[in-house]
Amino acid sequence: MNRVFHPFLLLLIVLTTAHAQEYTSSSIFAHNDYVHPIPFFSSYYQQVGYIEADIFLQNNALLVAHTRPEIDPEKTLDELFLKPILKKILFNNGNVYPDKETTLTLMIDLKTEGVSTLNALVKKLKNYPQLTSCPTLQITVSGSMPDPALWKNFPDFIHFDGRPGIEYTIEQLKRISLISTDFKNHSLWNGKGILTGADHKKIVQLIEEVHAKQKKIRFWGAPDFTNAWMVFMDMKIDIIGTDDVTGLSSFIRNKSKNSYTLEEPYSVYQPAYSYADGAAIPKNIILMIGDGMGLTQLYSGYTANRGNLNIFKMTDIGFSVTTSSDSYITDSAAGGTAMATGTKTNNRHVGMDSIGRVLPSITERLKQVGYRTAIISNGDVTDATPASFYSHQPERSLNEEIAADFISSSTDILIGGGTYAFKNRKDKKNLFVTLEEKGYSVAAKFNTIDTIKSSRYVVLDDASVVSKKQGRTDFMTRSLRKTLATCTQDAKPFFIMAEGGQIDSGGHNNDMEYVVRELLDFDQAVGEVMKFIDRNKETLLIVTADHETGGLSLLGGDISQGRVFGDFSTNDHTAVMVPVFAYGPGAGVFRGVYQNTAINIRILELLNKK
């Protein structure tokens, strides 16, 4: 009987079936395992669920090969598979794998006539009673299988690889461990892009039919690389065949870390561009740096938030080239210093040029001509990026020396983490005391920030700058609100540098959720600043990054569901250009492609302070 399902209903059935699983290495089918450099063991140590061996019956021997010309008399089923499996079962006290839950199916593809080859296999297996009685090992035959009507003639320890479209009896179904089919019989898709709608519907219907029989499904001859694996897993194909066992195992192992779905999106600010009617020269500058934030980090956040970002509401956009003076790939010290001083420097140098000379930062220069200055980070304020705006050290790891530099920087406001470098120092000095002596209000608890009355203060609280995954609240937005309230108490102009420091940490950790949640937190702070600009009309916002971190690629996602999936090519920085967004009077000068040093230079030119 032909049944017609609505495509969405059919997909819903598949996604909610009992077979809809979280993928593990047990979902991997090691295709032609014997051709791997180390047969059996390379797949076994990835804890795959299925290992395939093709066998020929020749001169009463069971030989492992893909074709007859490839037969090697020394490559027997015993030596390549049966004996190694036996050793593991004996070592693991009767189980294939160390735990008692993980199973292995040895898929034996019969290349010669079915009945005679299977009889020879049964005879061989009877010499290995530990294999045939092992509760976590299943022997399944495929290929030239005998007619299903003959299956009852073989011992119960022999299972079979079923085929779709065959009406099996109840007893025959009990002997089937999975159902397999040639992918090319259902689609000519090469694994790139997406399946056609017709092919997708056809395959989903086949999956549903197999699952209705309470069996798992496998395709052979299917595309075998990352994009195809993703599509097959989204379709809930139970068993994924591969020649790249290590690659697929790594992909599955990292899949949850490389994907994220935002459950509750937030609304973004609709900018009024009200500053456009005012002066083209800004009075105030807010520079927001998303550490490690490249275009893919931004688009992952855009996807998660259902196609909305405050940052993407800005229309003046450029690109910054981030190379340092001694490396194609910058670190945060050289990247931060370039923006803070307008000069390229070596990696690891903070506020110093490539030969160790002190470079005046934009905060120091503007402070000298009457600006209020503030530095905010949702990380350690002695880390390289924020430190570049007040410190001068030849080595970014000199956190205590960097903290001491703040004392002489005259910066008005410092908010973030990094208490240890100010209080728990090797020299036993408590810089909080020194700061108070210099007229700063000092707070060690972030939740007291709104009680501060002074116009000069330091708020350092390590507990408040944990990651969003670990429970950080609206630290950045609240810090900016307080700082803006302080800086607008009088007519003085101001400069604020605010760093979203932990987008970078997510990239270093190759953790998509970490990246996206930090990016979205940063974006919400950007929205708060854009609101301020539309009220104030004299402030220019620049949003950029010091570099990209992680080599993030976006391999899949769904904007309507807020779901994004990616992969990282490195746990370090990359050399790709980073975007620059601007909003406020003078924003147009940040269009184009330029060196990261130009951000500093163009700000000062706008302010006529060059």
VEXDREN-2710 file (C-alpha; in Angstrom, 1 decimal):
% VEXDREN-2710
k/r/px/py/pz
1/MET/0.0/0.0/0.0
2/ASN/1.4/3.4/-1.0
3/ARG/1.2/6.0/1.7
4/VAL/1.5/9.8/1.2
5/PHE/2.9/11.9/3.9
6/HIS/3.2/15.7/4.1
7/PRO/7.0/16.4/4.0
8/PHE/7.0/18.3/7.3
9/LEU/5.0/15.6/9.0
10/LEU/7.3/13.0/7.7
11/LEU/10.4/14.8/8.8
12/LEU/8.8/15.3/12.3
13/ILE/8.2/11.6/12.5
14/VAL/11.8/10.9/11.7
15/LEU/13.1/13.5/14.2
16/THR/11.0/12.2/17.0
17/THR/11.4/8.5/16.4
18/ALA/13.0/6.3/19.1
19/HIS/16.0/6.0/16.7
20/ALA/16.7/9.7/16.8
21/GLN/20.0/9.6/18.7
22/GLU/22.9/11.5/19.9
23/TYR/25.8/10.4/17.7
24/THR/28.8/8.8/19.2
25/SER/31.7/6.8/17.8
26/SER/29.4/3.8/18.0
27/SER/27.5/5.3/15.1
28/ILE/30.6/4.9/12.8
29/PHE/30.9/2.2/10.2
30/ALA/34.6/1.6/9.3
31/HIS/34.2/0.9/5.6
32/ASN/36.8/-1.6/4.3
33/ASP/38.6/-1.5/7.6
34/TYR/41.3/-3.9/6.3
35/VAL/42.7/-1.3/3.9
36/HIS/43.7/1.1/6.8
37/PRO/47.4/1.2/7.7
38/ILE/46.6/-0.6/10.9
39/PRO/43.5/-2.9/10.3
40/PHE/41.1/-3.3/13.2
41/PHE/43.2/-1.4/15.8
42/SER/42.9/2.1/14.3
43/SER/39.1/1.7/14.3
44/TYR/38.9/-0.1/17.6
45/TYR/40.7/2.6/19.5
46/GLN/38.2/5.1/18.2
47/GLN/35.5/2.8/19.7
48/VAL/33.6/2.5/16.4
49/GLY/30.4/0.5/16.4
50/TYR/30.9/-1.3/13.1
51/ILE/34.0/-2.7/11.4
52/GLU/33.8/-4.1/7.9
53/ALA/35.8/-7.0/6.4
54/ASP/35.4/-8.4/2.9
55/ILE/36.2/-12.1/2.6
56/PHE/36.8/-14.6/-0.2
57/LEU/36.7/-18.3/0.2
58/GLN/39.7/-19.7/-1.5
59/ASN/41.3/-23.1/-1.0
60/ASN/39.3/-23.5/2.2
61/ALA/40.8/-20.3/3.6
62/LEU/38.9/-17.1/4.4
63/LEU/41.0/-14.3/2.9
64/VAL/40.4/-10.6/3.3
65/ALA/40.5/-8.4/0.2
66/HIS/38.3/-6.1/-1.8
67/THR/38.9/-7.8/-5.2
68/ARG/40.4/-11.1/-6.3
69/PRO/43.6/-9.5/-7.7
70/GLU/44.2/-8.0/-4.2
71/ILE/44.1/-11.3/-2.4
72/ASP/47.2/-11.9/-0.2
73/PRO/47.3/-15.4/1.4
74/GLU/48.7/-14.0/4.6
75/LYS/45.8/-11.6/5.1
76/THR/43.3/-14.0/6.6
77/LEU/40.2/-13.2/8.6
78/ASP/41.8/-14.9/11.6
79/GLU/45.0/-12.7/11.6
80/LEU/43.4/-9.4/10.8
81/PHE/40.3/-9.6/12.9
82/LEU/39.3/-12.7/14.8
83/LYS/42.5/-13.1/16.8
84/PRO/42.8/-9.3/17.6
85/ILE/39.1/-9.3/18.7
86/LEU/39.6/-12.4/20.9
87/LYS/42.6/-10.7/22.6
88/LYS/40.5/-7.7/23.5
89/ILE/37.6/-9.8/24.8
90/LEU/39.9/-11.8/27.0
91/PHE/41.6/-8.5/28.2
92/ASN/38.3/-6.9/28.9
93/ASN/36.8/-9.7/30.9
94/GLY/34.4/-10.9/28.2
95/ASN/33.5/-7.6/26.5
96/VAL/34.9/-6.1/23.3
97/TYR/35.4/-2.7/24.8
98/PRO/36.5/-1.9/28.4
99/ASP/33.0/-0.9/29.4
100/LYS/30.0/-3.3/29.3
101/GLU/27.8/-1.1/27.3
102/THR/29.7/-0.3/24.1
103/THR/29.0/-2.8/21.3
104/LEU/30.9/-3.8/18.2
105/THR/29.4/-5.3/15.0
106/LEU/31.9/-7.1/12.8
107/MET/30.4/-6.8/9.4
108/ILE/31.7/-9.6/7.1
109/ASP/30.9/-9.0/3.5
110/LEU/30.8/-12.3/1.6
111/LYS/32.5/-11.8/-1.8
112/THR/32.2/-15.4/-3.0
113/GLU/29.1/-17.6/-3.2
114/GLY/26.9/-17.1/-0.2
115/VAL/26.0/-20.5/1.2
116/SER/29.5/-22.1/0.9
117/THR/31.3/-19.0/2.1
118/LEU/28.9/-18.6/5.1
119/ASN/29.3/-22.3/6.0
120/ALA/33.1/-21.8/6.0
121/LEU/32.7/-18.7/8.2
122/VAL/30.5/-20.6/10.7
123/LYS/33.0/-23.4/10.9
124/LYS/35.8/-20.9/11.5
125/LEU/33.8/-19.0/14.2
126/LYS/33.2/-22.2/16.1
127/ASN/36.9/-22.2/16.9
128/TYR/36.3/-18.8/18.7
129/PRO/33.5/-19.5/21.3
130/GLN/34.5/-16.4/23.2
131/LEU/33.5/-14.3/20.1
132/THR/30.2/-16.1/19.4
133/SER/29.2/-15.9/23.1
134/CYS/30.4/-12.3/23.7
135/PRO/27.3/-10.1/24.7
136/THR/28.9/-7.0/23.2
137/LEU/30.0/-8.4/19.8
138/GLN/27.7/-9.2/16.9
139/ILE/28.7/-11.0/13.8
140/THR/26.7/-9.8/10.8
141/VAL/27.1/-10.9/7.2
142/SER/26.5/-8.9/4.1
143/GLY/27.2/-9.1/0.4
144/SER/26.4/-12.4/-1.2
145/MET/24.1/-13.5/1.5
146/PRO/22.0/-16.6/1.2
147/ASP/18.3/-16.2/0.5
148/PRO/16.4/-15.1/3.7
149/ALA/14.5/-18.4/3.6
150/LEU/17.8/-20.2/4.3
151/TRP/18.8/-18.0/7.3
152/LYS/17.2/-20.4/9.7
153/ASN/19.8/-23.0/8.7
154/PHE/22.6/-21.0/10.3
155/PRO/23.5/-20.6/14.0
156/ASP/21.9/-17.8/16.0
157/PHE/25.2/-16.0/16.4
158/ILE/25.1/-15.1/12.7
159/HIS/23.1/-12.0/11.9
160/PHE/22.3/-10.5/8.5
161/ASP/22.4/-7.1/6.8
162/GLY/18.9/-6.4/5.5
163/ARG/17.8/-4.5/2.4
164/PRO/14.9/-2.0/2.1
165/GLY/11.9/-3.0/0.1
166/ILE/12.0/-6.6/1.1
167/GLU/9.1/-8.1/3.1
168/TYR/10.9/-10.1/5.8
169/THR/9.1/-12.5/8.2
170/ILE/9.1/-11.8/11.9
171/GLU/11.7/-14.4/12.4
172/GLN/13.9/-13.1/9.6
173/LEU/13.7/-9.5/11.0
174/LYS/15.0/-10.9/14.3
175/ARG/18.2/-11.9/12.5
176/ILE/18.7/-8.5/10.9
177/SER/21.0/-6.2/12.8
178/LEU/20.8/-3.2/10.3
179/ILE/19.4/-2.4/6.9
180/SER/21.8/-1.1/4.2
181/THR/21.4/0.3/0.7
182/ASP/23.5/1.9/-2.0
183/PHE/23.2/5.7/-1.6
184/LYS/23.4/6.1/-5.4
185/ASN/20.1/4.3/-5.8
186/HIS/18.4/7.1/-4.0
187/SER/20.4/10.3/-4.9
188/LEU/23.3/11.5/-7.1
189/TRP/24.2/14.1/-4.5
190/ASN/28.0/14.6/-4.2
191/GLY/27.9/15.8/-0.6
192/LYS/28.4/19.5/-1.5
193/GLY/25.7/22.0/-0.8
194/ILE/22.3/20.4/0.0
195/LEU/20.2/17.6/-1.3
196/THR/17.5/18.4/-3.8
197/GLY/14.0/18.6/-2.2
198/ALA/12.9/15.5/-4.1
199/ASP/15.9/13.5/-3.0
200/HIS/15.6/14.7/0.6
201/LYS/12.0/13.6/0.7
202/LYS/12.8/10.2/-0.8
203/ILE/15.6/9.5/1.7
204/VAL/13.6/10.7/4.6
205/GLN/10.7/8.4/3.6
206/LEU/13.2/5.5/3.4
207/ILE/14.6/6.2/6.8
208/GLU/11.0/6.3/8.2
209/GLU/10.2/3.0/6.7
210/VAL/13.3/1.4/8.1
211/HIS/12.7/2.9/11.6
212/ALA/9.2/1.6/11.4
213/LYS/10.7/-1.9/11.4
214/GLN/12.7/-0.9/14.5
215/LYS/16.0/-1.2/12.6
216/LYS/18.9/1.1/12.0
217/ILE/19.8/2.3/8.5
218/ARG/23.2/2.6/6.7
219/PHE/24.1/3.8/3.2
220/TRP/27.1/2.6/1.3
221/GLY/28.7/4.6/-1.5
222/ALA/27.7/7.9/0.1
223/PRO/29.7/11.1/0.2
224/ASP/32.2/11.0/2.9
225/PHE/33.3/14.3/4.3
226/THR/32.2/16.9/6.8
227/ASN/29.3/18.5/5.0
228/ALA/27.8/15.1/4.1
229/TRP/28.2/13.9/7.7
230/MET/26.3/16.9/8.9
231/VAL/23.5/16.4/6.5
232/PHE/23.2/12.7/7.3
233/MET/23.1/13.3/11.0
234/ASP/20.5/16.0/10.6
235/MET/18.4/13.4/8.7
236/LYS/19.0/10.9/11.5
237/ILE/20.7/8.3/9.5
238/ASP/21.8/5.9/12.2
239/ILE/25.1/4.6/11.0
240/ILE/27.6/6.7/9.1
241/GLY/30.0/4.9/6.8
242/THR/33.4/6.3/6.3
243/ASP/37.0/5.7/5.1
244/ASP/38.1/8.5/7.4
245/VAL/37.5/6.9/10.8
246/THR/39.7/9.3/12.8
247/GLY/38.2/12.4/11.1
248/LEU/34.6/11.3/11.6
249/SER/35.3/10.3/15.2
250/SER/36.8/13.7/15.9
251/PHE/33.9/15.4/14.2
252/ILE/31.4/13.5/16.3
253/ARG/33.3/14.0/19.5
254/ASN/33.4/17.8/19.0
255/LYS/30.0/18.2/17.4
256/SER/28.2/19.4/20.6
257/LYS/31.1/21.8/21.3
258/ASN/30.9/23.1/17.7
259/SER/27.2/23.8/17.7
260/TYR/24.9/26.2/19.6
261/THR/21.2/27.1/19.6
262/LEU/20.0/30.3/21.3
263/GLU/16.8/29.6/23.1
264/GLU/15.7/33.2/23.7
265/PRO/16.7/35.8/21.2
266/TYR/16.8/39.5/22.1
267/SER/15.5/42.5/20.3
268/VAL/18.1/44.8/18.7
269/TYR/18.1/48.6/18.7
270/GLN/16.8/50.4/15.6
271/PRO/19.2/53.3/15.1
272/ALA/17.8/56.7/14.3
273/TYR/21.0/58.1/12.8
274/SER/19.9/61.3/14.5
275/TYR/23.6/62.5/14.6
276/ALA/23.5/62.9/10.9
277/ASP/21.9/66.3/11.3
278/GLY/24.7/67.5/13.6
279/ALA/28.4/68.2/13.2
280/ALA/30.5/65.8/11.2
281/ILE/33.3/65.9/13.9
282/PRO/32.7/64.0/17.1
283/LYS/33.3/65.4/20.5
284/ASN/33.6/61.9/22.2
285/ILE/35.0/58.5/21.2
286/ILE/33.9/55.0/22.3
287/LEU/36.1/52.3/20.9
288/MET/34.7/48.8/21.4
289/ILE/37.0/45.9/20.7
290/GLY/35.6/42.3/20.4
291/ASP/38.8/40.4/21.1
292/GLY/39.1/37.6/18.5
293/MET/35.9/38.7/16.7
294/GLY/36.0/38.0/13.0
295/LEU/33.2/37.9/10.4
296/THR/32.3/34.3/11.2
297/GLN/32.0/35.0/14.9
298/LEU/29.7/37.9/14.0
299/TYR/27.6/35.9/11.6
300/SER/27.3/33.0/14.1
301/GLY/25.8/35.5/16.6
302/TYR/23.6/36.9/13.9
303/THR/22.3/33.4/13.1
304/ALA/21.8/32.5/16.8
305/ASN/19.8/35.7/17.4
306/ARG/17.4/34.8/14.5
307/GLY/19.0/37.2/12.0
308/ASN/19.6/40.3/14.2
309/LEU/22.6/42.1/15.5
310/ASN/23.0/45.6/16.8
311/ILE/26.4/45.7/15.1
312/PHE/24.9/44.9/11.7
313/LYS/22.6/48.0/12.0
314/MET/25.6/50.2/11.3
315/THR/26.2/51.2/7.7
316/ASP/29.7/52.6/7.8
317/ILE/31.9/49.5/7.5
318/GLY/35.6/48.9/6.8
319/PHE/38.3/46.2/7.2
320/SER/41.4/46.3/9.3
321/VAL/44.6/44.4/8.4
322/THR/46.0/43.1/11.6
323/THR/49.6/42.0/10.9
324/SER/52.2/42.9/13.5
325/SER/55.6/44.2/12.7
326/ASP/57.3/40.9/13.2
327/SER/54.6/38.4/12.2
328/TYR/51.9/37.7/9.6
329/ILE/49.6/36.8/12.5
330/THR/49.3/39.3/15.3
331/ASP/48.8/38.6/19.0
332/SER/46.6/40.8/21.2
333/ALA/49.5/42.8/22.5
334/ALA/50.7/44.0/19.0
335/GLY/47.1/44.3/17.8
336/GLY/46.0/46.3/20.8
337/THR/49.1/48.5/20.7
338/ALA/48.5/49.3/17.0
339/MET/45.1/50.7/17.8
340/ALA/46.1/52.4/21.0
341/THR/49.2/54.1/19.6
342/GLY/49.0/54.1/15.8
343/THR/52.2/52.2/15.4
344/LYS/52.9/48.6/14.5
345/THR/55.0/46.6/17.0
346/ASN/56.3/43.1/17.7
347/ASN/54.0/40.4/19.1
348/ARG/54.1/40.5/22.9
349/HIS/55.0/44.2/23.1
350/VAL/52.6/46.3/25.1
351/GLY/52.6/50.0/24.4
352/MET/56.2/49.9/23.0
353/ASP/57.5/49.8/19.5
354/SER/59.5/47.0/18.0
355/ILE/62.8/48.2/19.5
356/GLY/61.4/48.8/23.0
357/ARG/60.7/52.5/22.9
358/VAL/57.6/53.8/24.8
359/LEU/54.7/54.8/22.6
360/PRO/52.1/57.2/23.9
361/SER/48.6/55.8/23.9
362/ILE/45.5/57.5/22.7
363/THR/44.2/57.6/26.3
364/GLU/47.4/59.3/27.5
365/ARG/47.4/61.8/24.6
366/LEU/43.7/62.7/25.1
367/LYS/44.0/62.9/28.8
368/GLN/46.7/65.6/28.4
369/VAL/44.2/67.8/26.5
370/GLY/41.4/67.5/29.0
371/TYR/39.5/64.3/28.1
372/ARG/38.1/61.9/30.6
373/THR/39.4/58.5/29.8
374/ALA/38.0/55.0/30.7
375/ILE/39.1/51.4/30.1
376/ILE/36.6/48.5/30.5
377/SER/37.2/44.8/30.0
378/ASN/35.0/41.8/30.8
379/GLY/38.3/40.0/31.4
380/ASP/41.6/40.7/33.0
381/VAL/42.5/44.4/32.7
382/THR/46.2/43.5/32.7
383/ASP/45.7/41.3/29.7
384/ALA/47.3/42.5/26.4
385/THR/44.5/44.4/24.8
386/PRO/43.3/46.7/27.6
387/ALA/46.9/47.0/28.9
388/SER/47.9/48.5/25.5
389/PHE/45.9/51.6/26.4
390/TYR/47.7/52.4/29.6
391/SER/50.9/50.4/30.0
392/HIS/54.3/50.2/28.4
393/GLN/56.1/46.8/28.8
394/PRO/58.3/44.7/26.5
395/GLU/56.4/41.5/27.5
396/ARG/52.7/41.0/27.8
397/SER/53.0/38.4/30.6
398/LEU/54.4/41.0/33.1
399/ASN/51.0/41.5/34.7
400/GLU/52.3/43.0/38.0
401/GLU/54.4/45.6/36.1
402/ILE/51.4/46.3/33.8
403/ALA/49.2/46.9/36.8
404/ALA/51.8/49.3/38.3
405/ASP/51.8/51.3/35.0
406/PHE/48.1/52.1/35.6
407/ILE/49.1/54.2/38.7
408/SER/51.0/56.7/36.5
409/SER/48.6/56.5/33.5
410/SER/46.1/59.1/34.9
411/THR/43.2/57.1/33.3
412/ASP/40.1/58.1/35.1
413/ILE/38.1/54.8/35.1
414/LEU/39.2/51.1/35.1
415/ILE/36.7/48.3/35.3
416/GLY/37.2/44.6/34.9
417/GLY/39.1/41.6/36.5
418/GLY/42.7/41.0/37.4
419/THR/42.7/41.8/41.1
420/TYR/45.7/39.5/41.7
421/ALA/48.1/41.8/39.9
422/PHE/47.0/44.8/42.1
423/LYS/46.8/43.1/45.5
424/ASN/48.4/39.7/45.6
425/ARG/51.8/40.8/44.3
426/LYS/55.2/39.4/44.7
427/ASP/56.5/42.7/46.0
428/LYS/53.7/42.6/48.7
429/LYS/52.4/46.0/47.6
430/ASN/48.7/46.7/47.6
431/LEU/48.1/48.9/44.7
432/PHE/44.5/49.5/45.8
433/VAL/45.9/51.5/48.7
434/THR/48.1/53.4/46.3
435/LEU/45.1/54.2/44.0
436/GLU/43.1/55.5/46.9
437/GLU/46.0/57.7/47.9
438/LYS/45.9/59.1/44.4
439/GLY/42.3/60.0/44.7
440/TYR/40.6/56.9/43.1
441/SER/37.5/55.3/44.6
442/VAL/38.4/51.5/44.6
443/ALA/35.8/48.7/44.7
444/ALA/36.4/45.0/44.8
445/LYS/32.8/44.1/44.3
446/PHE/31.2/44.9/41.0
447/ASN/27.7/45.0/42.4
448/THR/28.7/48.2/44.3
449/ILE/29.5/50.1/41.1
450/ASP/26.3/52.2/41.1
451/THR/27.0/53.5/44.6
452/ILE/30.3/55.1/43.5
453/LYS/30.0/58.9/43.6
454/SER/33.6/59.8/42.5
455/SER/34.5/60.6/38.9
456/ARG/37.7/58.6/39.2
457/TYR/37.4/54.9/40.2
458/VAL/38.7/51.4/39.8
459/VAL/36.4/48.4/40.0
460/LEU/38.1/45.0/39.9
461/ASP/36.1/41.9/40.6
462/ASP/37.3/38.6/39.2
463/ALA/34.1/36.8/40.2
464/SER/32.1/39.1/38.0
465/VAL/34.1/38.5/34.8
466/VAL/33.7/34.7/34.5
467/SER/32.4/33.6/31.1
468/LYS/28.7/33.9/30.1
469/LYS/28.7/30.1/30.2
470/GLN/29.8/30.3/33.8
471/GLY/27.1/32.8/34.8
472/ARG/28.4/36.3/34.0
473/THR/25.5/38.8/34.0
474/ASP/25.2/42.1/32.2
475/PHE/28.7/43.2/33.3
476/MET/29.6/45.1/30.0
477/THR/26.3/46.9/29.6
478/ARG/26.2/47.9/33.2
479/SER/29.8/49.1/33.2
480/LEU/29.2/51.2/30.1
481/ARG/26.0/52.8/31.6
482/LYS/27.9/53.8/34.7
483/THR/30.9/55.1/32.8
484/LEU/28.7/57.1/30.4
485/ALA/26.8/58.6/33.4
486/THR/30.1/59.6/34.9
487/CYS/31.6/61.0/31.7
488/THR/28.6/63.2/31.0
489/GLN/28.4/64.9/34.3
490/ASP/30.1/67.9/32.9
491/ALA/31.1/69.3/29.5
492/LYS/34.4/67.5/29.2
493/PRO/34.9/65.3/26.2
494/PHE/35.7/61.6/26.8
495/PHE/37.3/58.5/25.4
496/ILE/36.2/55.0/26.4
497/MET/37.8/51.7/25.3
498/ALA/35.6/48.7/26.1
499/GLU/36.8/45.2/25.4
500/GLY/34.7/42.1/24.9
501/GLY/37.7/40.0/25.9
502/GLN/36.2/36.5/26.1
503/ILE/35.1/36.1/22.4
504/ASP/38.7/35.4/22.1
505/SER/38.7/32.8/24.9
506/GLY/35.8/30.9/23.2
507/GLY/37.9/30.8/20.0
508/HIS/41.0/29.5/21.8
509/ASN/38.8/26.9/23.4
510/ASN/37.2/25.9/20.1
511/ASP/33.8/26.2/21.7
512/MET/30.9/27.5/19.6
513/GLU/28.6/28.2/22.5
514/TYR/31.3/30.1/24.3
515/VAL/32.0/32.2/21.2
516/VAL/28.3/32.9/20.4
517/ARG/27.3/33.8/23.9
518/GLU/30.2/36.2/24.4
519/LEU/29.5/37.7/20.9
520/LEU/25.9/38.3/21.8
521/ASP/26.7/39.8/25.1
522/PHE/29.1/42.2/23.4
523/ASP/26.5/43.1/20.8
524/GLN/23.9/44.0/23.4
525/ALA/26.5/46.4/24.9
526/VAL/27.0/47.9/21.5
527/GLY/23.2/48.4/21.3
528/GLU/23.3/50.3/24.5
529/VAL/26.0/52.6/23.2
530/MET/24.1/53.2/19.9
531/LYS/21.0/54.3/22.0
532/PHE/23.3/56.8/23.9
533/ILE/24.7/58.2/20.6
534/ASP/21.2/58.9/19.2
535/ARG/20.5/60.9/22.4
536/ASN/23.9/62.5/22.7
537/LYS/24.6/63.2/19.0
538/GLU/28.3/64.2/19.7
539/THR/29.8/60.7/20.2
540/LEU/31.4/58.4/17.6
541/LEU/31.4/54.6/18.2
542/ILE/33.9/52.4/16.5
543/VAL/33.5/48.6/16.8
544/THR/36.3/46.3/15.7
545/ALA/38.6/43.5/16.7
546/ASP/42.3/43.1/17.3
547/HIS/42.3/39.8/15.3
548/GLU/40.3/36.7/14.6
549/THR/40.7/33.6/16.8
550/GLY/40.1/30.0/16.0
551/GLY/39.9/30.0/12.2
552/LEU/36.1/29.5/12.6
553/SER/34.2/28.2/9.6
554/LEU/30.4/28.1/9.6
555/LEU/29.3/24.7/8.2
556/GLY/25.6/24.8/8.9
557/GLY/22.8/26.5/10.7
558/ASP/19.2/27.6/10.7
559/ILE/18.5/31.3/11.3
560/SER/14.8/30.7/12.0
561/GLN/15.8/28.3/14.8
562/GLY/18.8/30.2/16.1
563/ARG/21.0/27.1/15.4
564/VAL/24.6/27.4/14.2
565/PHE/27.2/24.8/13.6
566/GLY/30.9/25.4/12.8
567/ASP/34.4/24.1/13.0
568/PHE/37.7/25.6/14.1
569/SER/40.9/25.2/12.1
570/THR/43.2/26.3/15.0
571/ASN/43.1/27.1/18.7
572/ASP/45.2/30.3/18.0
573/HIS/44.8/33.5/16.1
574/THR/44.6/33.8/12.3
575/ALA/45.7/36.5/9.9
576/VAL/42.3/37.3/8.3
577/MET/41.2/40.9/8.2
578/VAL/38.6/42.0/10.8
579/PRO/35.7/44.3/10.2
580/VAL/35.4/47.8/11.5
581/PHE/31.9/49.3/12.1
582/ALA/31.3/52.9/12.9
583/TYR/28.2/54.9/14.1
584/GLY/28.1/58.5/14.9
585/PRO/29.5/61.8/13.6
586/GLY/32.6/61.1/11.5
587/ALA/31.7/57.4/11.0
588/GLY/32.3/57.6/7.2
589/VAL/36.1/57.9/7.6
590/PHE/36.2/54.3/8.7
591/ARG/35.1/52.9/5.4
592/GLY/37.6/51.0/3.2
593/VAL/40.5/48.6/3.9
594/TYR/43.4/49.8/6.0
595/GLN/46.0/48.8/8.5
596/ASN/44.9/48.5/12.2
597/THR/47.1/51.5/13.0
598/ALA/44.8/53.7/10.9
599/ILE/42.0/53.4/13.5
600/ASN/44.1/55.4/16.0
601/ILE/45.3/57.8/13.3
602/ARG/41.8/58.5/11.9
603/ILE/40.3/59.0/15.4
604/LEU/43.0/61.6/16.2
605/GLU/42.6/63.3/12.9
606/LEU/38.8/63.6/13.5
607/LEU/39.5/65.1/16.9
608/ASN/42.2/67.4/15.3
609/LYS/44.6/66.0/17.9
610/LYS/47.1/64.5/15.5
END
